[in-house]
Structure formats: C-alpha cells, structure tokens
C-alpha cells in the first residue's frame, strides 16, 4: 500500500491486473500431462493408439514429445523439432510407430503402434517438454491374443480311469482352462502346464482323468482373461474304453483303502445316511426349515458374533456312512460342517478342532479351510456347491468330498476313543443356507436319534449306483456324480 501512495492510482491498478493474469505456478509455460486412466486393450496383429494431452490446452507442435518404456532411453517414439527422431528408438518399434498430428495445436498428441506384438504389453510413459519445463504421465497397454481351438484326445487308460488331454497354442496372456460336464458343472481337479515361445505366446496342456463311465459330454475350454473370449472342444469316450474303465474301476475298488477315492466310487463302500436336523440342539439365531433338512440364520442383518450351530438327530457309533450337504450363497458369510462328539461344548465362544471333539471344514475369509492345529489348512478358494461327508468309524477317518466333480477335499483321522458322533452344521454370518440332500432308496437299517440309541450301526453292504441315489431337498436336482464320458464326437463349441 505504501507503493500505491507514492505512485499514481492508474499505475497501481495496472500492476494488479498483470499479477492476476499470471498462472498459479508463476509461469505461463507450465502445464500438466494427462494420459488414459484405464488400461488400453489391443488385439495382437492390430493397431493401437497411445494418447496423451496437456492441460491447460496449448499448441504442442514445437515441444519435445517422447513415449518410452521403463527407462527414458527406451524410446518407443520421439518427436522433436517438428519431426520424428529415430536415433534412440528401440529396435522392436522400428517401422511400427507413427504420430497422429491432427490435434497437436489443441494440446493432444497420440502415438500409433502398428502390428501389435505380445512384447508391446506393459506400462508406457508419455513425456512433453517445452524449454526447461517438462511433465509426464503413465499409461498401460494390455495386449491380448486368441490362439488355436483346443484339441482334446485320449492318451490311454490310467490305473484308476481314462486320461484325457487338452492342448492349445498361440494365446496371450496366459490362458485359463476349464473342464465342464454335460450339466455345466466345472471340474476342479486337473493338471495344467504352460510354455512360452520366442514371440511370447503361450501354449497350454491340461490333463483330466475320467473315473466314471456314466454317459455325458465333457468339454475343454480355453479362455482369454483380458478379452473374455474362449474356444472350446468336446470329446467322447469310445464304448470299448468305457468297458475297460469299468473293469479297471473294479480292480481299483479292490484296494480302495490304498488311495483317496473319488466320491462316486467311495459311495459303493458306504451306507447313505438320511440326516435330519435336531431343532432342540439349534442356536437361537438359527432357523430350521424344509422338513428339518435346511438351516439359515434368522436375521442376517445382525451378526451374532459367535458360531451358531445345530446337530443332526442321528447318533453314529460304528460302521461306514455318508451324507451330502448343499451350500447356497456360501461365499456371502462364514460357515462350517462336519461331525462332532455328543458331549462337546457349543455355548459361547468355542473352537472347532479335533482336540476338543470337532472334525470340521469351514469357509472363512473367502477360502475353505480344514480346522486343525497348529494352523488351519487352506484347501481351496472356491465354494463347493455340494459337500459329501464320509464317516468311517470302522477304519477311523472322516473324509470330505466335492460332490460336483467327486474330488477329495480333506480327511481327518479318528481315534478309537472318539465315541458317539453327530452331523454338525454351523453358520456364523451371511445369507448362507446349508441343506441336507435327501436320500432315495436307503435301506431301513439306518442310525436313529440318540434318545433311542442303537447298540451299533450295522456294517453296510456294498451298494451299486442303481440301488440308491440322493437328491437335494431344495430344488430336487440330482448332484453331479463325477467325471462324465461324452456320447458324441469332437466338435468345436
């Protein structure tokens, strides 16, 4: 204000106007460089553009423009003195890049990459410089390529089944493999190997052992995770191999204790048990429905903060038996199922461990665990649709199976002093439902509630697949029996 007093008012106002016309950074040359916020997706063999622009908008034709990879010297394209500079350009981009000049006067510069390769995948930096001032921005290019149709063929019998192999090549990035049965259910147990060629393209080989001679189609799909595009091929098992599979199955079942069997084979050595829930044993937060075969949390908006459990009415003291449980909305909360002793403590906070009388699989934090000490063992990160619980008090173990693909999940050893066991079900949070699958054609000699305890559970006889079947009480759909065999010849899907 002292200066204003000494000078004229007009001079003071002129100085103030000039001050407010300057940009915030104090220099009319300053700008920021902005690139795409989302990754740019390019298909191999095609063309792609990498755009960047300055703000505020200004003419960039006389600036130095550079696109590079991880280092400044790894140049993809350089534009300086109004022309392309090739001295520092990486060899892999020679003859494959150009500058789109249409909007340089408006502050936008775009580099086009021609004939996109797998090696073009990754991060880029665009760099703009005017005089001594420069700015830069990062952008990501995702390259994707769909390769060959998978080829599916039989490589021959295995000890316990028929080996089927699926191969494909020319994919980028690393593709995903899916095996599906006729009903759309996915197989989870198969091998998978990948390899990259000199151009960076992936080939894949996946092998599945078919262990059941029941009819049905089987499809191998190869999926590009970036484009969400897939190619698939189906196959069938010839009749003579199905007969050989049946023969090998009989031999394999002769030594069934030597390895973890698939669920549909193991059923032939176990008694199907018709389980019903005991409402008297239920936590107050649980609701039992569907003829005492299904359980949910009464109010999923209120987290009970503890395990809410219920037992089956059946007291099991000897023999071999199994039951199946359908899980709906299993990834929406935390839950567990298995067996427990009749004398366990289930009030307040407790741990579901074998040391205190629980043999349980549980879903916690988006993964399926076997609850054991010293640390729970992770099994998988996909919720099984239906779980089979196979209790063998004669040999001393309880085993859990994914009944969709028949694969083995986990087995707990049991001791001779285990005592009377009951089916166990627990829901801690979420809109989860656990439903016992009903059993059709079960022999009458089954376990009964503990209030009328039996002297023993008779050793079950071997049952064939025609003598009994199980179905879930909710929708009546038959659960998957295991790896199916295809009734028709290979064709692209």
MARVEX-477182 format. One line per field, with one value per residue (C-alpha): residue number from 1; residue in one letter; x, y, z. Coordinates in Angstrom, 3 decimals, always signed. Layout:
k [NUM  ...];
r [A  ...];
u [X  ...];
v [Y  ...];
w [Z  ...];
% end
This chain:
k [1  2  3  4  5  6  7  8  9  10  11  12  13  14  15  16  17  18  19  20  21  22  23  24  25  26  27  28  29  30  31  32  33  34  35  36  37  38  39  40  41  42  43  44  45  46  47  48  49  50  51  52  53  54  55  56  57  58  59  60  61  62  63  64  65  66  67  68  69  70  71  72  73  74  75  76  77  78  79  80  81  82  83  84  85  86  87  88  89  90  91  92  93  94  95  96  97  98  99  100  101  102  103  104  105  106  107  108  109  110  111  112  113  114  115  116  117  118  119  120  121  122  123  124  125  126  127  128  129  130  131  132  133  134  135  136  137  138  139  140  141  142  143  144  145  146  147  148  149  150  151  152  153  154  155  156  157  158  159  160  161  162  163  164  165  166  167  168  169  170  171  172  173  174  175  176  177  178  179  180  181  182  183  184  185  186  187  188  189  190  191  192  193  194  195  196  197  198  199  200  201  202  203  204  205  206  207  208  209  210  211  212  213  214  215  216  217  218  219  220  221  222  223  224  225  226  227  228  229  230  231  232  233  234  235  236  237  238  239  240  241  242  243  244  245  246  247  248  249  250  251  252  253  254  255  256  257  258  259  260  261  262  263  264  265  266  267  268  269  270  271  272  273  274  275  276  277  278  279  280  281  282  283  284  285  286  287  288  289  290  291  292  293  294  295  296  297  298  299  300  301  302  303  304  305  306  307  308  309  310  311  312  313  314  315  316  317  318  319  320  321  322  323  324  325  326  327  328  329  330  331  332  333  334  335  336  337  338  339  340  341  342  343  344  345  346  347  348  349  350  351  352  353  354  355  356  357  358  359  360  361  362  363  364  365  366  367  368  369  370  371  372  373  374  375  376  377  378  379  380  381  382  383  384  385  386  387  388  389  390  391  392  393  394  395  396  397  398  399  400  401  402  403  404  405  406  407  408  409  410  411  412  413  414  415  416  417  418  419  420  421  422  423  424  425  426  427  428  429  430  431  432  433  434  435  436  437  438  439  440  441  442  443  444  445  446  447  448  449  450  451  452  453  454  455  456  457  458  459  460  461  462  463  464  465  466  467  468  469  470  471  472  473  474  475  476  477  478  479  480  481  482  483  484  485  486  487  488  489  490  491  492  493];
r [X  X  X  X  X  X  X  X  X  X  X  X  X  X  X  X  X  X  X  X  X  X  X  X  X  X  X  X  X  X  X  X  X  X  X  X  X  X  X  X  X  X  X  X  X  X  X  X  X  X  X  X  X  X  X  X  X  X  X  X  X  X  X  X  X  X  X  X  X  X  X  X  X  X  X  X  X  X  X  X  X  X  X  X  X  X  X  X  X  X  X  X  X  X  X  X  X  X  X  X  X  X  X  X  X  X  X  X  X  X  X  X  X  X  X  X  X  X  X  X  X  X  X  X  X  X  X  X  X  X  X  X  X  X  X  X  X  X  X  X  X  X  X  X  X  X  X  X  X  X  X  X  X  X  X  X  X  X  X  X  X  X  X  X  X  X  X  X  X  X  X  X  X  X  X  X  X  X  X  X  X  X  X  X  X  X  X  X  X  X  X  X  X  X  X  X  X  X  X  X  X  X  X  X  X  X  X  X  X  X  X  X  X  X  X  X  X  X  X  X  X  X  X  X  X  X  X  X  X  X  X  X  X  X  X  X  X  X  X  X  X  X  X  X  X  X  X  X  X  X  X  X  X  X  X  X  X  X  X  X  X  X  X  X  X  X  X  X  X  X  X  X  X  X  X  X  X  X  X  X  X  X  X  X  X  X  X  X  X  X  X  X  X  X  X  X  X  X  X  X  X  X  X  X  X  X  X  X  X  X  X  X  X  X  X  X  X  X  X  X  X  X  X  X  X  X  X  X  X  X  X  X  X  X  X  X  X  X  X  X  X  X  X  X  X  X  X  X  X  X  X  X  X  X  X  X  X  X  X  X  X  X  X  X  X  X  X  X  X  X  X  X  X  X  X  X  X  X  X  X  X  X  X  X  X  X  X  X  X  X  X  X  X  X  X  X  X  X  X  X  X  X  X  X  X  X  X  X  X  X  X  X  X  X  X  X  X  X  X  X  X  X  X  X  X  X  X  X  X  X  X  X  X  X  X  X  X  X  X  X  X  X  X  X  X  X  X  X  X  X  X  X  X  X  X  X  X  X  X  X  X  X  X  X  X  X  X  X  X  X  X  X  X  X  X  X  X  X  X  X  X  X  X  X  X  X  X  X  X  X  X  X  X];
u [+0.000  +2.977  +3.861  +0.316  +0.533  +3.756  +2.557  -0.488  -3.683  -3.731  -0.224  -1.195  -4.305  -2.290  +0.219  -2.572  -4.203  -0.930  -0.402  -3.777  -3.274  -0.248  -0.885  -0.836  +2.617  +4.082  +4.984  +2.914  +4.871  +3.607  +1.198  +0.319  +0.316  -2.677  -2.914  -5.766  -6.896  -7.908  -5.700  -5.775  -6.596  -5.065  -5.509  -2.335  -1.689  -3.863  -3.107  -3.428  -3.123  -1.474  -2.973  -1.803  -2.762  -1.754  -3.815  -4.416  -4.751  -1.969  -0.121  +2.423  +3.753  +7.009  +7.506  +9.679  +7.306  +8.558  +6.940  +9.171  +9.013  +10.582  +13.586  +13.816  +16.349  +13.983  +12.212  +9.117  +8.689  +10.398  +9.112  +11.403  +11.949  +8.671  +9.931  +10.400  +13.768  +14.862  +18.324  +17.188  +14.201  +14.110  +14.669  +11.374  +9.414  +11.336  +8.886  +5.869  +5.143  +3.749  +2.458  -1.135  -0.707  -4.336  -4.776  -1.283  -2.481  -5.155  -2.706  -3.250  -0.577  -1.125  +1.341  +0.031  +1.679  +1.139  +1.028  +0.830  +3.040  +2.977  +6.141  +4.241  +2.286  +3.042  +3.496  +4.395  +5.281  +4.485  +6.825  +6.234  +8.950  +8.905  +12.119  +13.302  +9.848  +8.556  +5.827  +4.930  +2.112  +1.853  -0.450  -0.913  -1.286  -2.841  -2.155  -4.456  -4.475  -6.829  -4.982  -5.937  -9.033  -8.156  -7.508  -8.822  -7.688  -7.444  -3.913  -4.898  -6.087  -4.753  -4.671  -7.996  -9.521  -9.010  -6.633  -7.929  -5.601  -6.472  -3.868  -3.900  -1.287  -0.843  -2.614  -1.697  -1.625  -1.544  -4.965  -7.287  -8.522  -11.982  -13.345  -17.128  -19.582  -22.823  -24.786  -22.402  -20.677  -16.942  -14.253  -11.758  -9.155  -6.902  -3.296  -2.241  +1.118  +2.090  +5.020  +6.005  +7.551  +10.112  +7.311  +5.929  +2.810  +1.514  +0.736  -1.174  -1.706  -4.267  -4.976  -8.080  -8.507  -12.073  -13.004  -16.662  -18.181  -21.574  -22.696  -22.427  -20.434  -17.133  -15.785  -12.386  -12.487  -9.526  -10.296  -8.518  -8.942  -8.440  -10.914  -13.178  -13.234  -12.874  -12.649  -13.802  -13.805  -15.796  -14.943  -16.483  -15.030  -15.486  -17.552  -14.579  -12.721  -15.814  -15.859  -12.163  -12.798  -15.447  -13.010  -10.233  -12.653  -13.485  -9.791  -9.154  -12.022  -10.445  -7.734  -9.888  -8.125  -4.803  -5.721  -8.267  -11.115  -13.392  -16.729  -18.863  -16.539  -16.367  -20.177  -20.078  -18.392  -20.569  -24.144  -26.181  -27.472  -30.759  -29.897  -32.436  -31.679  -32.447  -34.175  -33.592  -29.834  -30.055  -28.641  -31.451  -30.266  -30.780  -33.943  -34.691  -36.970  -37.750  -38.723  -35.769  -33.230  -32.224  -30.757  -30.132  -29.518  -32.826  -31.652  -28.646  -28.605  -27.399  -24.037  -24.307  -20.534  -20.164  -20.693  -24.384  -24.558  -27.031  -26.642  -28.230  -30.547  -28.624  -26.181  -23.435  -21.453  -19.927  -19.748  -19.417  -21.951  -22.139  -24.443  -24.395  -24.929  -25.836  -24.378  -26.189  -24.696  -21.673  -19.354  -21.666  -20.612  -18.823  -19.977  -18.763  -19.902  -18.667  -19.104  -18.676  -18.926  -22.195  -20.505  -18.799  -19.382  -21.200  -22.168  -20.434  -17.105  -15.522  -13.044  -13.998  -10.887  -10.324  -8.642  -11.987  -14.248  -14.912  -13.894  -14.980  -14.371  -15.095  -15.379  -13.595  -12.268  -13.036  -11.290  -12.183  -10.145  -9.711  -9.801  -6.734  -3.838  -1.367  -2.763  -5.869  -5.033  -6.211  -7.989  -9.303  -10.753  -13.916  -17.103  -18.152  -21.790  -22.317  -20.066  -20.141  -19.208  -17.932  -17.641  -15.728  -15.707  -14.514  -11.219  -11.107  -11.442  -13.887  -13.401  -14.907  -15.558  -16.661  -19.710  -19.793  -16.598  -16.163  -12.737  -11.311  -11.086  -9.679  -9.569  -9.302  -8.052  -10.243  -9.173  -10.748  -11.958  -13.899  -17.238  -20.671  -20.660  -23.336  -23.579  -22.581  -23.656  -22.595  -23.395  -21.692  -22.654  -24.232  -27.223  -25.966  -28.153  -26.985  -29.396  -29.096  -29.675  -32.428  -31.644  -33.835  -33.929  -31.937  -32.118  -34.099  -31.158  -30.039  -28.931  -31.657  -31.750  -29.721  -32.886  -33.345  -29.677  -28.884  -26.433  -24.421  -24.646  -24.574  -21.704  -23.212  -23.067  -21.613  -24.323  -24.293  -25.303  -28.728  -29.685  -29.819  -29.457  -29.509  -31.183  -31.142  -34.299  -34.300  -34.514  -34.701  -31.756  -29.523  -25.986  -23.070  -21.866  -18.310  -16.306  -18.654  -17.927  -19.064  -21.611  -20.676  -17.639  -15.284  -16.626  -15.901  -18.327];
v [+0.000  +2.250  +1.935  +2.876  +6.018  +7.049  +6.236  +7.018  +5.012  +4.038  +2.540  +0.507  -0.921  -1.899  -3.839  -5.694  -6.723  -8.095  -10.076  -11.820  -12.795  -14.972  -18.759  -20.161  -21.689  -18.339  -19.206  -19.087  -22.139  -24.600  -27.454  -30.977  -34.096  -36.406  -39.985  -42.539  -43.575  -47.089  -49.664  -49.671  -53.101  -54.107  -57.279  -58.877  -58.092  -54.973  -51.303  -49.319  -45.654  -44.256  -40.759  -38.037  -34.359  -31.267  -29.095  -26.239  -26.887  -25.338  -25.968  -28.785  -28.926  -27.204  -29.296  -32.365  -35.387  -38.793  -42.145  -44.627  -47.850  -48.315  -46.028  -42.642  -44.097  -46.978  -44.831  -46.035  -42.796  -39.346  -36.136  -33.103  -30.019  -30.897  -34.229  -37.854  -38.754  -42.371  -42.493  -43.603  -45.720  -49.335  -51.815  -53.644  -50.476  -49.618  -49.087  -49.776  -46.344  -43.044  -39.779  -38.625  -34.868  -33.848  -32.297  -31.055  -27.448  -28.370  -29.996  -33.663  -35.998  -39.668  -42.378  -45.264  -48.703  -50.920  -54.734  -55.124  -57.849  -59.675  -57.791  -54.471  -55.418  -53.318  -49.771  -46.689  -43.069  -40.056  -37.063  -33.486  -30.751  -27.059  -25.217  -26.213  -27.245  -30.803  -33.135  -36.787  -39.306  -43.091  -45.381  -49.155  -51.281  -54.733  -56.948  -59.908  -62.701  -65.612  -68.692  -72.044  -74.100  -76.644  -80.194  -82.901  -86.515  -89.672  -90.733  -94.077  -95.767  -94.827  -97.082  -95.656  -94.162  -92.824  -89.913  -87.113  -84.300  -80.818  -78.700  -75.218  -72.683  -69.067  -67.409  -64.207  -63.569  -66.924  -68.524  -70.180  -73.774  -75.029  -78.568  -78.891  -81.758  -82.063  -80.247  -77.276  -78.133  -77.395  -79.953  -78.605  -81.388  -81.493  -80.779  -77.711  -76.661  -73.580  -72.667  -69.501  -69.419  -66.918  -64.443  -64.599  -66.577  -69.227  -72.868  -74.881  -78.554  -79.823  -83.424  -84.822  -88.397  -89.616  -92.002  -92.716  -94.497  -92.775  -91.090  -87.363  -84.799  -83.311  -80.035  -78.354  -74.541  -72.161  -68.598  -65.288  -63.370  -59.917  -60.257  -62.731  -64.811  -68.573  -71.518  -74.995  -78.598  -81.636  -85.329  -88.729  -91.936  -94.960  -97.862  -100.194  -97.742  -97.312  -101.085  -101.058  -98.215  -100.307  -103.227  -101.018  -99.484  -102.914  -103.704  -100.328  -100.736  -103.975  -101.877  -98.877  -98.065  -97.510  -94.100  -91.288  -92.401  -90.151  -89.690  -91.703  -94.694  -94.334  -94.434  -98.114  -98.863  -96.577  -96.510  -93.459  -91.837  -89.904  -86.972  -84.652  -81.621  -81.559  -78.215  -78.785  -78.538  -75.323  -71.938  -69.340  -67.384  -70.365  -71.128  -74.736  -75.426  -77.834  -80.761  -80.235  -80.528  -76.876  -74.244  -70.482  -67.509  -65.981  -62.375  -61.879  -58.116  -58.792  -60.516  -62.896  -62.592  -66.288  -69.712  -70.643  -74.418  -77.298  -81.100  -83.860  -86.145  -89.245  -90.726  -92.642  -95.210  -97.584  -98.577  -96.504  -93.879  -90.664  -87.703  -84.739  -81.052  -78.382  -74.906  -71.853  -68.328  -69.954  -67.031  -64.485  -65.370  -67.869  -71.434  -74.928  -78.549  -81.977  -84.127  -83.658  -85.656  -85.512  -84.110  -81.065  -77.550  -75.382  -72.397  -69.027  -68.896  -72.246  -73.675  -76.386  -78.563  -82.333  -81.911  -80.867  -83.168  -81.365  -82.538  -79.640  -77.887  -74.144  -71.176  -68.116  -65.004  -66.272  -69.639  -73.186  -74.495  -77.726  -76.639  -78.222  -77.262  -75.615  -73.724  -74.291  -75.857  -73.996  -76.249  -74.003  -70.545  -71.691  -72.522  -76.138  -76.432  -79.742  -81.386  -85.094  -86.159  -89.760  -91.091  -94.341  -95.466  -98.942  -97.701  -94.436  -91.358  -88.726  -87.511  -84.584  -84.541  -82.006  -83.843  -81.765  -83.234  -86.046  -84.826  -85.352  -82.214  -83.362  -86.302  -86.269  -89.323  -90.570  -92.405  -95.498  -93.377  -90.944  -92.169  -91.282  -88.731  -86.448  -84.498  -80.883  -77.662  -74.077  -70.622  -67.557  -64.835  -64.104  -65.231  -68.827  -71.929  -75.482  -78.101  -81.851  -83.727  -86.315  -89.976  -92.201  -95.959  -96.080  -99.466  -99.369  -100.222  -96.602  -94.788  -93.401  -90.402  -90.683  -90.607  -94.206  -95.189  -98.307  -100.911  -100.425  -99.326  -102.398  -102.595  -101.532  -103.772  -102.595  -100.817  -100.210  -96.907  -98.371  -99.315  -95.803  -92.193  -88.852  -85.601  -82.188  -81.217  -77.630  -77.968  -81.717  -81.661  -84.686  -83.762  -84.421  -87.997  -87.479  -87.228  -87.894  -89.505  -87.923  -89.571  -87.682  -86.978  -83.994  -80.718  -77.063  -75.422];
w [+0.000  +0.570  -3.152  -4.086  -2.078  -3.844  -7.407  -9.363  -8.828  -12.509  -12.301  -9.206  -10.876  -13.980  -11.845  -10.051  -13.330  -14.675  -11.445  -11.594  -15.252  -14.384  -13.909  -10.392  -10.825  -11.689  -15.301  -18.483  -19.743  -17.085  -17.872  -16.770  -18.961  -18.735  -20.028  -20.103  -16.617  -17.720  -19.443  -23.244  -24.704  -28.032  -30.074  -31.395  -35.055  -34.998  -34.401  -31.153  -30.146  -27.010  -26.466  -24.065  -23.771  -21.853  -19.539  -19.981  -23.709  -25.776  -29.019  -28.530  -32.097  -31.093  -27.923  -27.464  -27.295  -26.202  -25.423  -23.601  -21.590  -18.130  -18.878  -20.609  -23.038  -24.005  -26.566  -28.392  -30.353  -30.268  -31.893  -31.723  -33.909  -35.637  -36.935  -35.860  -34.293  -34.725  -33.165  -29.700  -30.740  -29.539  -32.361  -31.737  -32.646  -35.831  -38.678  -36.426  -34.905  -36.146  -34.667  -35.120  -35.704  -36.209  -32.773  -31.855  -31.898  -29.344  -26.941  -27.835  -29.189  -29.990  -30.964  -33.058  -32.789  -35.825  -35.898  -32.111  -30.616  -27.281  -26.268  -26.531  -23.397  -20.302  -18.976  -21.033  -20.186  -22.347  -21.837  -23.002  -22.740  -23.627  -22.915  -19.446  -18.243  -18.687  -17.391  -17.943  -17.463  -17.316  -19.273  -19.525  -22.650  -22.319  -25.309  -25.895  -28.444  -29.014  -30.211  -31.641  -30.953  -28.246  -29.333  -26.994  -27.220  -25.153  -24.254  -22.750  -19.576  -16.154  -13.095  -11.920  -15.085  -18.603  -19.230  -21.495  -22.639  -23.963  -25.829  -27.411  -28.610  -29.710  -26.741  -24.867  -21.968  -20.173  -20.868  -18.374  -18.724  -17.823  -17.956  -17.822  -17.598  -19.578  -16.864  -16.913  -13.634  -13.600  -12.791  -10.266  -10.230  -13.305  -14.241  -16.228  -17.721  -19.787  -22.043  -23.974  -27.431  -28.748  -29.607  -26.063  -26.989  -24.614  -25.249  -22.665  -21.895  -19.411  -18.430  -16.737  -15.532  -16.155  -13.357  -14.090  -17.067  -16.792  -20.021  -20.534  -22.509  -21.461  -22.828  -22.572  -22.881  -23.240  -22.065  -22.702  -19.400  -20.974  -23.850  -22.022  -25.201  -25.333  -27.675  -26.749  -27.927  -26.762  -26.923  -26.246  -24.802  -27.118  -25.812  -25.594  -23.361  -21.196  -20.718  -19.869  -17.428  -15.680  -15.412  -14.037  -11.580  -10.191  -9.756  -8.163  -5.721  -4.571  -2.920  -2.092  +1.210  -0.592  -2.011  -1.748  -3.986  -5.972  -4.229  -6.651  -6.255  -2.484  -2.238  -3.108  +0.232  +2.387  +3.654  +2.548  +5.758  +5.852  +8.138  +9.780  +11.941  +15.667  +16.477  +20.186  +19.566  +17.491  +18.479  +18.952  +15.892  +13.560  +11.585  +10.588  +7.616  +4.763  +6.973  +9.300  +6.480  +5.891  +8.226  +7.875  +10.159  +11.303  +10.949  +8.687  +9.402  +12.949  +13.283  +16.266  +16.736  +17.506  +15.988  +15.659  +15.333  +15.145  +15.191  +13.204  +15.159  +14.105  +16.645  +14.845  +16.785  +14.201  +10.534  +7.388  +6.293  +4.299  +3.666  +1.305  +2.084  -0.461  +0.225  -1.154  -1.021  +0.566  -0.180  +1.498  +5.046  +7.274  +7.857  +8.686  +8.535  +9.568  +12.690  +16.426  +19.625  +21.512  +24.648  +23.087  +24.431  +21.868  +24.031  +23.841  +22.032  +21.171  +18.680  +16.187  +16.496  +16.650  +20.044  +21.572  +19.560  +16.223  +12.734  +10.517  +7.192  +7.340  +4.963  +6.375  +4.639  +1.147  +1.495  +2.521  +5.455  +7.384  +11.025  +12.616  +14.891  +14.895  +11.881  +9.789  +6.429  +3.307  +0.811  -1.987  -2.700  -4.494  -2.592  -3.286  -4.365  -2.567  +0.038  +0.899  +4.444  +4.545  +8.106  +8.512  +12.149  +11.174  +9.690  +11.684  +9.472  +8.247  +4.665  +2.773  -0.979  -3.571  -4.919  -8.115  -9.528  -6.981  -5.876  -2.399  -0.209  +3.133  +5.588  +9.395  +11.302  +14.143  +17.284  +18.767  +21.705  +19.521  +20.880  +19.519  +16.701  +15.266  +11.980  +12.695  +10.927  +11.738  +10.292  +11.744  +9.269  +5.905  +3.892  +3.825  +3.742  +4.462  +3.117  +3.581  +0.348  +0.712  +0.043  -2.121  -1.606  +1.644  +3.445  +6.667  +8.950  +9.480  +12.645  +14.896  +17.281  +20.490  +22.630  +21.343  +20.954  +18.903  +20.109  +16.919  +13.327  +11.145  +8.677  +5.340  +2.299  -0.997  -2.973  -6.701  -8.223  -9.156  -5.610  -4.205  -5.240  -3.491  -4.345  -2.682  -0.835  -2.130  -5.877  -6.451  -8.859  -8.853  -7.763  -10.076  -9.849  -11.030  -14.228  -17.170  -20.520  -23.752  -26.065  -29.229  -31.347  -31.033  -32.307  -31.704  -29.262];
% end
